[in-house]
Amino acid sequence: MEKEFSENKSPFATEPIGRLIVKFAVPSVIALLVNSLYNIVDQIFIGWGVGYLGNGATNVVFPITIIALALSLMIGNGGAAYLSLKLGEGEPASAKRGVGNAASMVTVVSIVLMVIFLAFINPILTLFGATETLRPYALDYGFVIGIGLPFMMIPAALNPMIRADGSPKYSMFSMVLGAIINVIFDPIFIFIFHMGVRGAAIATVMGQVASFIVSVVYMPRFKTVHLDAPAFRWNGKICGSILTFGLSSFITQFAITIVMALTNNLLAKYGAASIYSAEIPLTATGIVMKVNQIMISILLGIATGAQPIIGFNYGAKDYARVKKALDIALIASEVVSIIAFLIFQFAPMSVVSLFGSEEGLYNEFAVMAFRIFLMLCLLTGFQTVTAVYLQAVGKPVKSAILSLSRQIIFFVPAALILPVFLGVKGVLWTGPVADGLAFILSLALILYERNHLKKTAVSE
């Protein structure tokens, strides 16, 4: 028999919204932050142990990990949204099958992606901007990372569903354990065994294996549903719903890959024609994007922490609680965005210096990249929460359009046009152009949705 998880018994329906947001957002932030820090930690140790060419190589490999994360979050966040909505609607049997189908899908997808990447690693690295100078480092790092893709993807997909099941601290523990292992073994492999970028990759995969084990162990312990063998058998309609609900998460992450591939190639092209050469812009901007990913992880953590609360109460038609959860998430995300903006604009060198002891042109370009590319990052929180809110209330098309707008619709044309007139600096100016236009669209969408929510509440 399915466990009871009715509206009356669920903490999503009864606990104060502020307390729920903290309970779910904090572990979610930590889990996503830790996931982003895997690569950042590698960059820091590689920067000191190998140099900026090693960091440039990890930047070239980074897009494949973003593709893997995009697929994982599409399945995991989609499964979490499906679970929350079905529980809110009082359909635990459907909720159970959603979790099982999501787990099955990510397992198959992760293995397929691993095989494709390892089979075509050289042309894929070329696509992501590898120069001949960076290629040997990128191959050393990328081959190990490729082998570990299933161990990265499966826990990344399971953790959103574990959070939605009411166990955010367990999800957090899964990711933190992996990060601790990575941090311990990175310096050992790089500085003691002198394994360079390959050692950093091995430490990363070791941490991912630990997270994988912890996440899989939770599966028979789900509190809201009982997972049995039939739950894992694919159902076309359920899989379609999961992928649709998670489409925004996929677009948000996958678009980063497109942006990085395009940006890397443009930086190499226009950088080679500047005083900076190809490798300095490629490496420095890659670090800027990864540091920005830390901010986005915090924002996405706040948003996904609020997602099950919003999704459950929307399914239960308690629109006052939906509105309050949205408001708190928006305020919290904007506070984080403003703090990040102040750091990037007024203390960029304090961030740059973490990634190795370089000087001259490298530092000059890195500081410029932080200040220009992240000029309007204080608007990012608003867009992130809006996209996840639309996903949580079962409006994936609008969510996908919003996510697509910043990364593709606005960014790509700007990236192709601005460098023609501004050279390598034009690549950096695409960031604020895309952020500003995406904010306008997200503001229009959220104002419409809030008005619709108010009308729906009155009519019911």
C-alpha positions in Angstrom: 0.0 0.0 0.0 1.1 3.5 -0.7 1.9 5.7 2.2 -0.5 8.5 3.1 0.7 11.9 2.1 -2.4 13.9 2.1 -2.7 17.7 2.1 -3.6 17.7 5.8 -0.6 15.7 6.9 2.0 17.3 4.6 4.3 19.9 6.2 4.2 21.7 2.8 0.6 22.5 3.6 0.9 23.4 7.3 4.4 24.7 8.3 5.2 28.4 8.0 6.5 29.2 4.5 9.6 31.0 5.7 10.7 28.1 7.8 10.0 25.7 4.9 12.0 27.8 2.5 15.0 27.8 4.9 14.6 24.0 5.6 14.6 23.1 1.9 16.6 25.9 0.3 19.7 25.8 2.5 20.5 22.1 1.9 19.6 22.6 -1.8 22.0 25.6 -2.0 24.7 23.6 -0.4 24.2 20.6 -2.6 24.2 22.6 -5.8 27.1 24.7 -4.6 29.1 21.7 -3.8 28.4 20.3 -7.3 29.8 23.5 -8.8 32.7 23.6 -6.5 34.0 20.2 -7.8 35.4 21.9 -10.9 36.4 25.1 -9.1 38.5 23.2 -6.6 40.2 21.4 -9.5 40.9 24.8 -11.0 42.4 26.2 -7.9 44.8 23.3 -7.3 45.6 22.9 -11.0 46.3 26.7 -11.2 48.9 26.4 -8.4 50.3 22.9 -9.4 50.2 23.0 -13.2 49.6 26.6 -14.3 47.1 28.5 -16.4 47.4 26.0 -19.3 46.1 23.3 -17.0 43.2 25.5 -16.1 42.6 26.3 -19.8 42.3 22.5 -20.4 39.7 22.1 -17.7 37.7 25.0 -19.3 37.6 23.1 -22.5 36.3 19.9 -20.8 33.9 21.8 -18.6 31.1 22.0 -21.3 30.7 18.1 -21.3 30.1 18.2 -17.6 27.5 20.9 -18.1 25.8 18.8 -20.7 25.8 15.9 -18.2 24.4 18.1 -15.5 21.8 19.5 -17.9 20.4 16.0 -18.7 20.5 15.1 -15.0 18.6 18.1 -13.8 16.1 17.8 -16.6 15.3 14.3 -15.4 15.8 15.0 -11.6 14.0 18.3 -11.4 11.3 17.1 -13.7 10.9 14.0 -11.4 10.8 16.2 -8.3 8.2 18.5 -9.8 6.1 15.5 -10.9 6.4 14.0 -7.4 5.4 17.2 -5.7 2.4 18.0 -7.9 1.1 14.4 -7.8 1.4 14.3 -4.0 -0.4 17.7 -3.8 -3.2 16.3 -6.0 -3.4 13.2 -3.8 -2.1 10.7 -6.3 0.8 8.8 -4.6 0.7 5.9 -7.1 1.5 8.3 -10.0 4.1 10.0 -7.8 5.8 6.7 -7.2 6.1 5.9 -10.9 7.4 9.3 -11.6 10.4 8.7 -9.2 11.1 5.2 -10.6 10.9 6.3 -14.2 13.2 9.2 -13.6 15.8 7.0 -11.9 15.7 4.5 -14.8 16.0 7.2 -17.4 19.1 8.9 -15.9 20.8 5.6 -15.5 20.5 4.8 -19.3 21.2 8.4 -20.4 24.4 8.6 -18.3 25.8 5.4 -19.8 25.0 6.5 -23.3 26.6 9.9 -22.8 29.8 8.3 -21.4 30.2 6.0 -24.4 29.6 8.9 -26.9 32.1 11.2 -25.2 34.9 8.7 -24.8 34.4 7.5 -28.4 34.5 11.0 -29.9 36.6 12.9 -27.3 39.0 14.5 -29.8 36.5 16.2 -32.1 34.3 17.1 -29.0 37.3 18.9 -27.4 37.9 20.7 -30.7 34.3 21.8 -30.8 34.7 23.2 -27.3 37.6 25.4 -28.3 40.7 23.3 -27.6 43.9 24.7 -29.1 46.8 22.4 -29.9 48.7 23.8 -26.9 45.8 22.8 -24.5 44.9 19.5 -26.1 47.3 17.2 -24.3 46.1 18.5 -20.9 42.5 18.3 -22.0 42.8 14.7 -23.1 44.4 13.7 -19.8 41.7 15.4 -17.8 38.7 14.6 -20.1 39.2 10.9 -20.4 39.0 10.4 -16.6 36.0 12.8 -16.3 34.3 10.9 -19.1 34.6 7.5 -17.3 33.0 9.1 -14.2 29.9 10.6 -16.0 27.4 8.0 -14.7 28.6 8.6 -11.1 28.1 12.3 -11.5 24.8 12.2 -13.3 22.8 9.7 -11.3 23.2 11.4 -7.9 22.6 14.8 -9.5 19.2 13.5 -10.7 18.3 11.6 -7.6 19.0 14.5 -5.2 16.2 16.9 -6.3 13.7 14.0 -5.8 15.2 13.2 -2.4 14.7 16.9 -1.4 11.1 16.8 -2.7 10.6 13.6 -0.6 11.3 15.7 2.5 14.9 14.9 3.1 16.9 17.9 2.0 19.7 17.3 4.6 20.3 13.8 3.2 20.6 15.2 -0.3 23.1 17.8 1.0 25.1 15.1 2.8 25.4 13.2 -0.4 27.0 16.1 -2.3 29.1 17.4 0.6 30.7 14.0 1.2 31.8 13.9 -2.4 33.2 17.4 -2.2 35.2 16.6 0.9 36.8 13.5 -0.8 37.6 15.6 -3.8 39.3 18.4 -1.7 41.3 15.8 0.2 42.7 13.9 -2.8 43.2 16.8 -5.2 46.4 18.1 -3.5 47.6 14.6 -2.8 47.4 13.5 -6.5 48.7 16.9 -7.8 51.4 17.9 -5.4 52.6 14.6 -3.8 52.1 12.1 -6.7 52.7 14.8 -9.4 49.8 13.5 -11.5 48.8 16.9 -12.9 45.4 17.4 -14.4 44.8 13.6 -14.5 45.2 13.5 -10.7 42.6 16.3 -10.3 40.2 14.3 -12.5 40.7 11.1 -10.5 40.0 13.0 -7.2 36.8 14.4 -8.7 35.5 11.0 -9.8 36.3 9.5 -6.4 34.1 12.1 -4.8 31.3 11.5 -7.4 31.4 7.7 -6.6 30.9 8.5 -2.9 27.8 10.7 -3.7 26.5 8.0 -6.0 26.6 5.4 -3.3 24.9 7.6 -0.7 22.1 8.6 -3.1 21.3 5.1 -4.4 21.2 3.8 -0.8 18.3 6.2 -0.2 16.1 4.8 -2.9 14.4 2.1 -0.8 13.9 4.6 2.0 11.6 7.1 0.3 9.1 8.4 2.8 6.3 9.6 0.7 6.1 6.7 -1.7 7.2 3.0 -1.7 9.4 2.2 -4.7 8.8 -1.3 -6.0 10.1 -2.9 -9.2 7.1 -1.9 -11.4 7.8 1.8 -10.6 11.0 1.6 -12.5 9.4 0.3 -15.8 9.2 3.1 -18.3 5.9 4.6 -19.1 5.9 6.9 -22.1 3.3 9.4 -20.7 5.1 9.7 -17.4 8.5 10.0 -18.9 7.2 12.7 -21.2 5.7 14.6 -18.3 9.0 14.4 -16.4 11.0 15.6 -19.3 8.5 18.4 -20.0 8.6 19.5 -16.4 12.4 19.5 -16.4 12.8 21.1 -19.8 13.6 24.5 -18.3 16.4 23.1 -16.1 17.8 21.3 -19.2 17.7 24.4 -21.3 19.3 26.6 -18.6 22.2 24.2 -18.2 22.6 23.0 -21.8 22.5 26.6 -23.0 25.6 27.2 -20.9 27.4 24.6 -23.1 26.4 26.4 -26.3 27.5 29.7 -24.8 30.8 28.2 -23.6 31.6 26.5 -26.9 30.7 29.7 -28.9 32.5 32.0 -26.4 35.6 29.8 -26.3 35.9 29.8 -30.1 35.3 33.6 -30.3 37.8 34.3 -27.5 40.4 32.1 -29.2 39.8 33.9 -32.6 39.7 37.5 -31.4 42.1 36.9 -28.6 44.8 35.7 -31.1 44.4 39.1 -32.9 44.9 41.0 -29.6 47.8 41.6 -27.2 46.4 38.9 -25.0 46.8 35.9 -27.4 44.3 33.0 -27.5 45.0 31.2 -24.3 44.7 34.1 -21.8 41.1 35.1 -22.8 40.1 31.5 -23.0 41.4 30.6 -19.5 40.4 33.9 -17.7 36.9 33.9 -19.1 36.5 30.3 -18.3 37.2 31.1 -14.7 34.8 34.0 -14.7 32.0 31.7 -16.0 32.8 29.0 -13.4 32.7 31.6 -10.6 29.5 32.9 -12.0 28.2 29.3 -11.9 28.8 29.4 -8.1 26.4 32.3 -7.9 23.9 30.6 -10.2 24.1 27.5 -8.1 23.1 29.5 -5.0 20.3 31.1 -6.8 19.1 27.8 -8.3 19.4 26.3 -4.8 17.0 28.9 -3.4 14.6 28.4 -6.3 14.7 24.6 -6.3 14.3 24.6 -2.5 11.1 26.6 -2.9 10.0 24.4 -5.8 8.4 21.5 -3.9 6.6 24.0 -1.6 5.2 25.9 -4.6 4.4 22.8 -6.5 2.6 21.0 -3.7 0.5 24.1 -2.7 -0.3 24.9 -6.3 -1.5 21.3 -6.8 -3.5 21.7 -3.5 -4.9 25.1 -4.8 -3.6 27.0 -1.8 -2.5 30.0 -3.8 -1.8 32.3 -0.9 1.0 30.0 0.2 2.3 29.7 -3.4 2.5 33.6 -3.6 4.3 33.8 -0.3 6.9 31.2 -1.2 7.5 33.0 -4.5 8.0 36.3 -2.8 10.4 35.0 -0.2 12.5 33.2 -2.9 12.6 36.3 -5.1 13.9 38.5 -2.2 16.5 36.0 -1.1 17.8 35.5 -4.6 18.1 39.2 -5.2 20.1 39.7 -2.0 22.6 37.0 -3.2 22.8 38.6 -6.7 23.6 42.0 -5.3 26.3 40.7 -3.0 27.9 38.8 -5.9 27.7 42.0 -8.0 29.6 44.0 -5.4 32.4 41.4 -5.2 32.7 41.1 -9.0 32.8 44.8 -9.5 34.9 46.0 -6.6 37.1 43.1 -5.6 37.6 40.9 -8.7 41.3 40.5 -8.1 40.6 38.7 -4.8 38.8 36.1 -6.8 41.3 35.9 -9.6 44.2 35.3 -7.2 42.6 32.1 -5.9 43.4 30.4 -9.2 47.2 30.7 -9.3 50.0 33.2 -9.2 49.9 34.9 -12.6 50.6 38.5 -13.5 50.6 41.2 -16.2 48.2 40.6 -19.2 46.5 37.6 -17.6 45.4 39.5 -14.5 44.5 42.5 -16.6 42.1 40.5 -18.8 40.7 38.5 -15.9 39.7 41.6 -13.9 38.2 43.2 -17.1 36.3 40.0 -17.8 34.7 39.9 -14.3 33.7 43.6 -14.4 32.2 43.6 -17.9 30.8 40.0 -18.4 29.1 40.1 -14.9 28.1 43.7 -15.0 24.3 43.0 -14.7 24.5 39.7 -12.7 22.4 41.4 -9.9 19.4 40.7 -12.2 20.1 37.0 -12.5 18.3 36.0 -9.3 15.0 37.3 -10.5 15.2 35.4 -13.8 16.3 32.1 -12.1 13.4 32.1 -9.6 10.9 33.0 -12.2 12.0 30.1 -14.4 11.8 27.6 -11.6 8.4 28.9 -10.4 6.9 28.4 -13.9 8.4 24.9 -13.9 7.0 24.2 -10.4 3.4 25.2 -11.3 3.4 23.0 -14.4 4.1 25.7 -17.1 7.2 24.3 -18.7 6.9 26.0 -22.0 7.0 29.5 -20.5 9.8 28.4 -18.2 11.7 27.0 -21.2 11.3 30.2 -23.2 12.6 32.3 -20.4 15.6 30.0 -19.8 16.3 29.9 -23.5 16.0 33.7 -23.9 19.1 34.7 -21.9 21.4 31.9 -23.0 20.5 31.6 -26.7 18.0 34.1 -28.1 19.7 37.2 -26.6 23.3 35.9 -26.0 24.2 34.3 -29.3 23.3 37.2 -31.7 25.2 39.6 -29.4 28.2 37.3 -29.3 28.3 37.1 -33.1 27.8 40.9 -33.6 29.7 42.8 -30.8 33.2 41.3 -31.3 33.1 42.4 -35.0 33.2 46.0 -33.7 34.9 45.7 -30.3 37.2 42.7 -30.8 37.9 40.4 -27.8 36.2 42.9 -25.4 33.0 42.5 -27.5 32.8 38.9 -26.4 32.6 40.1 -22.8 29.9 42.6 -23.4 27.5 39.9 -24.5 27.0 39.1 -20.8 25.3 42.3 -19.7 23.3 42.6 -22.9 21.8 39.2 -22.5 21.2 39.7 -18.7 19.4 43.0 -19.2 17.1 41.7 -22.0 16.3 38.5 -20.1 15.4 40.4 -17.0 12.8 42.5 -18.9 11.2 39.3 -20.2 11.2 37.6 -16.8 9.6 40.7 -15.2 6.8 40.6 -17.8 6.2 36.9 -17.2 6.1 37.0 -13.5 3.8 40.0 -13.3 1.4 38.2 -15.6 1.6 35.0 -13.6 1.0 36.8 -10.3 -2.1 38.5 -11.7 -3.3 35.2 -13.0 -2.7 33.6 -9.6 -4.8 36.4 -8.0 -7.7 35.9 -10.4 -7.7 32.1 -10.0 -7.7 32.5 -6.2 -10.7 34.8 -6.3 -12.7 32.7 -8.8 -12.2 29.6 -6.6 
